[in-house]
């Protein structure tokens, strides 16, 4: 049956390999491996951009697959003509692995007639500090003006992996998820607009006082929920820990991660040995920030544009902040870092209503230190925390037929992102 709905019995061999790999990593007391959603169904995507692709059901369903270097896998999603759609993939290298300079993941969503819904999204494994789980989505955004990808039908989600030369050529684990949400213009219409960019400075000094203990999750599904405030965790070299923070429409997120406070052993100097990443409620990429480490306290910070903005011309960070809801912080320590007992990490998290940037860089409300590295955003709205806008209308998706369609060219030049 074309466009078959995938079931738990599909590709059980893949599931066994993934489960064994996770259990083995934990039993060996090494860095905790990425853990996909509980109950995720194993599936095998169609080879290439054609063939009989399995159809992914909407959230809360989740799926696992794997992909080897140079392979292309594709999956079907049944979309109506009303809801926006976000089809995501998490690509997970083995903890501590070294990846090739041209290795990474491309994602693309194609309409039934082969039209690309937005450009190809590229995420690179290449990192001087280590290979981390990476995630992004391809999206079909329903706007008031309609568009080529606004029609109902069977769409094709395509994932391609790059060239592993010089790195780990083993297949990497994939976690797949499809989320439906309201048309984008219904979100934008709920927010007032204002010209100019947004301040990257927190509205007040970073949270202080006694930090609360937290144990970050091993993936998006078990991410630890944290509120604004001060938190303390310990992360082993080679690990990535996940935390989720609520960011409502018109709010900005500010996060500092201070690594190694009280560390007794300096160890080697590791360029890019620390990382703080951020993904949105649909698992779309927002930004990555990295820093070097030698056992001394070091801080990596990020600041975002306001959530539920219209994207505009504000760059990749603005695109990633287009949804209100749970945002996912990922904190990573390179396997090159020395620290048998783990590296202590102090998290300081603030969420505040968006404030326009000012010439002095202080912003309304003042206080706090300057946080750099956020791109200015085009017009977006400011809203109070109580005026929450949530994504509604998640729905199950039926089956349908898949089309044979071609994939756009793979980019051979992997870029190192300050990511």
N, C-alpha and C positions, 0 to 999 in steps of 0.2 A: 504493500500500500504506500503510495506516494504521500509525502508529508505526514508520515506516521507520528503519532504522539509517543514520545519515548517513555519507557517504563523502567521499573527497578530491575527487571531481568536483563536489560540490554547491557552488553559489554561487561559482564561480571568479572572478566579477567582484568580489565582496567581497574575496577574497584578494588580487587584483591591486592594488586600491586600498590595502589595508593595507600590502602589501609595498612599494609605490611610496612611500607616505608615510614609512615607516621609512628606506628608502634615501635619500630626498630629504633628510630631516633630517640624516642622517649626512654626506651629501655636502656640505651647506652648512656643515658644521663648527659647527652650532648645538648646543643641548643634545641629548644622546642621547635618542631616543624609546624608549618602552616596547617591549620585544621579547617577543612571546608564545612559547610553547613551540615548539621545533623540531619540524616535522612536524605542527603543529596543523592539523586539517581545517576548511576553511571550511564554514559551515552557515548556513541562514536559518531563524530561529525562526518559528513560526506567529504571524500577526498576531493580537493580542489573546490572551485566555486560552482560546480555543477553536481549532478547526481541526485540520489534520493536522500535529501537531507532530513534528519529528525526534526520534529517541531517542538519547540520549547514552550511549556505552559508558563503563565505569568506568576509573579511573586505570590505566595511564598515558596513555590517550587524552586529547586536549585539542582544543578547538574555538575558532574565531573567528567573530565576527558583528559587526554594528554596529547602533546604535539611534539614532534621531532624537528630538528633543524631543517629548514627549507620546505616544510610541509604547509599546506593550506587545509583548513577545516571549515565547513560551513554548516549552518543550522537555520531552520525556518522559524519564523514567528508570524502568527496570524494577527493582523492589525485591522481595527475598524477605521472609520473616517473621522473619529472624534478625539480619541485620547492621544496624548503624546506618549512616546515609547522610548525606553532607555534599556538597551541590551548590553550587558557588561560581561567582561572576562577578567579573572584574576589569574595571572601567570606566575607560577611559583618555582623558582630554581631550587635545587637542593641546598639546604643550609650550609654555608661556608664554601659553596662552589665558585669557581672563576668562570666568567662568561666571556665569549668572544666579542671583539669590538663592534662587529656588525650584527650581533645577535639582539633580538628584541621581538616585539609583537606589534603587528599592524591590525587594526580593527576597522571594519567598514560595514555599513548597512545599505543594502540595495533594494529598491522598490521592485514590484513585480515586473515592470518593463525594463529593469536593468539600470534605472537612474540611481546615481549615488546620492544618498541622503546626507549631505554634508561631505566634508573631505575625509580622507584616510587619517585615522588617529594613530600616531606612532609613539610607542614607549620603548625605550632602550634599556637592556639589562646592564650595559656598560657602566661601571662605577669604579673609581679608584679605591673606594673603601670596601666594597663587597657587593654581592648580588642580593637584591631584596625582592620580596613579592611586589609585583606591580599590577595596577588595575586601571582600566578605563572603560568607557562605553562608547557605542555608536548610538546616535539619537535620531528619532523622527519627531520633530517638534511641530505641532499643529498651531499655526498662527491664524490670526483673523483674516489674512489675505489668502489663505489656502496655500497652494504650492504643489509641485510635482510629486512630493512624497506624502500628500494628505489623503490619498485614496485608500480605500479598504483593499485588503488582499494578503497574499502570502509574501512576506519580505524575506530576504536572505541576509543573515549575519555571518560575516566572513572573518576568520582569524588566520593570520599567516605569521609564521615564525621565520626569523632571519638566519644568517649564516653563522654557524658556531665555530668557525675556524679560529684556533687559538684559545678555545675555552671548552667548557663542558658540553659534549655532544649528546648527553643523555636526554631523553624526552622530559619535558617539564609538565607538571600538573597544571590543569586548567579548572577553574570553577566558573560556571556560567549562570547568569541570572537575567531575567527579563521583568522589568517593572513598568507598569502603565500609570500615567498620571494625567491631570487635567491639562487642557490646552494652555500653552505658555501665556497667551494674552489674558487669560483669566487671572493669572497670578500678577502679571504686570499691572493690570487695571486696578488691582486692590491697593497699589502703592502710589503715593505722590511722587513726582519726579523733581529732580533738582540738577542744575548744570554743574560741571566740574568734577574733579576727582575727590577721593575720600582719604581722610587722614589715616596714616599707618601707625599712629601713636595711640597707645591705650588711653582711655579717659582718666585713669588714675594709676598710681604706682602698682606694680605687680602684687598679687596677693601675698601676704606675709602671715606669720603666726605658725602654729604647729601644723605640720603637714599630715594629712590623713594617708594611711597606707592603702595601696591599691595593687592588685595583680592584673596586669594587662592581659587581654585575650590573645589567642594564637591565630585569630582571623577575624573577618568582618562579623561572622555569625555569633561569636562569643566575646566580642569586644566589651571591655569593662565600661560601664556607664559612669561618667564623672561630671560633676557640676562645676561651675566657676569656683576657683579656690586653689589651694596648695595641696599637692599630692606627692607621694613618695613611692617609688618602685625600684626593683633591682632587675637588670637585664643582662643576660649572659652574652658574651661575644658570639656573634653569628645569629642572634635572635632578633626578631621584630615583634613588638608588642602592640596591640590594638586597643584604642580607647574611643568611646563615642561621646560626643558633646552636642547638646541641642542648640541649634542656631535658627532662630525664627526670621521671618521676612523683615528686611530692613536692618538686621543686626550684623555686626562684624565680630570675628573670632580673633583673639590674640593669645598666643601660646609661647611660653619659654620652657625649654628643657635644659636643665643644668646637670651635666654629667660629671660623675667622679668626685663629688664633694666628699671629702674624707678618705679618698682613695690613698692607700699607703704605698703603692708601687707605681712608679712613673711609667716604666715600660717603654716600648719603641714609639716613635712618632708616626702616627698613621694618618696620612692625608685622606680626607673624606671619610674618616672612621666613624663619624656620628651622623645620624640622619633623623629628621622629623618630616614626615609626609602627611598629606591631607587629601581625602577623597570625600565626595558629596554623598547625599542619601541614595543616589542611584549607582554609587561606586565609581562615578566619573572622577577623573584626575583634576585636582585643583592646583597643587604645588608640592615641590620637595625642597627642603633646605638641608644643607650638609655643613659639617665642620670637621676640623682636624682634632686629633686627640693624642695626648702623651701621658695620661694618668693624672694630670692636673685638672681642676675644675674648668669646664668649658661649656658655653651656653649656645644653643641653636634656637633661633626664634622665627616665628612666622606671624604675619598679620594679613587678614583677608579683606577683599571688597565686601560690601553688604550682600547678604543672602537674598535670593529671589529678585535680583536685578535682571534686566533684560539682555545681558550679555554685551550688547552694543559693540563698540570697538575697543573694549578694555582689555583685550588679550585673553590668554588661556585661563588665567586666574578668574577673570570675570565670567567667562563661560562656565567654569566649574562651579561658581557660586550661584548658579541660576535657580536653585531649588531651596526651599526651606525644609528643615527637618534635622535628622541626626547626621552629623559630620563625623568622619572617622580619622582620628589622629593615629599615625603609625610612628613608633619610635624604635630605631634600629641601632645596634652596635656592631661594628665590623668584626668578622672572625679574626682579623689581624691584631685586634686589641688584646692586651694581656689583662687577665682578670678571672682567675679560676672561680672565685666566689661571686662573680657578676659585678657589674658596674652600677653603683647607685645613681638614680635619676630623680631629680626634683622637678616636678611639673607645676608651672604656674599658669592657670587658664583664666581668661577674662572673656566675657561676652557682653557687648554694649551696643546701643543704638548707633547707627552710622552717623558720622560727623564729617562734614566737608573738610578737605584739606585747607590750611591757611598758609600764608607766605612764610611764617616763622617755623612751620612744622609742628606747632604745639597743638592746634585744634581746640575746639570748644571743650571746656571742662579742664584742660591743662593737666599738668602732673604726669608722672611717669617718664620713662626714658624713651628716646626715639627708637622705633623698630623699623628697620629698613627692608627693602626687597619686595614690596607689594606694588603692583602696577596700578596706575590711576584708572578709575572706572568711569565710563560715560554715565549719563543720567541714570539714577536709581533712587529708590525711595527710602525714607527714614520712618521707622515705625516703632512704637513702644513694645517692650517685651510681652506685655499682656495681649497685644493684638496679633495673635498667632494665626498663621496661615498654613494649614497642613495639606499634604497631598492626599487626596481622597480618590475613591473610585477604582481601587485595584480590582481587576476582574480576571476570572479564568479565561483562557483562550482555547478555542476549538482547534480542530485539525483542518488541513487544507493541502493543496498541491504545491510543490516546489518547482521553481523554474531554473533552467540552465542559464547561468549568467557568468560574465567574465569579471575577473578581479583586476583592479588598477595596479600599476607597476609598483614593485617593492623598492623602497628607497635604500640604496646601498650605503649611504653615508649616515651612520649612527651618530647622533649628537649627544654630547654630554650636557645634561641639563643641570642647572642649579635649582633643582628639578622640581 
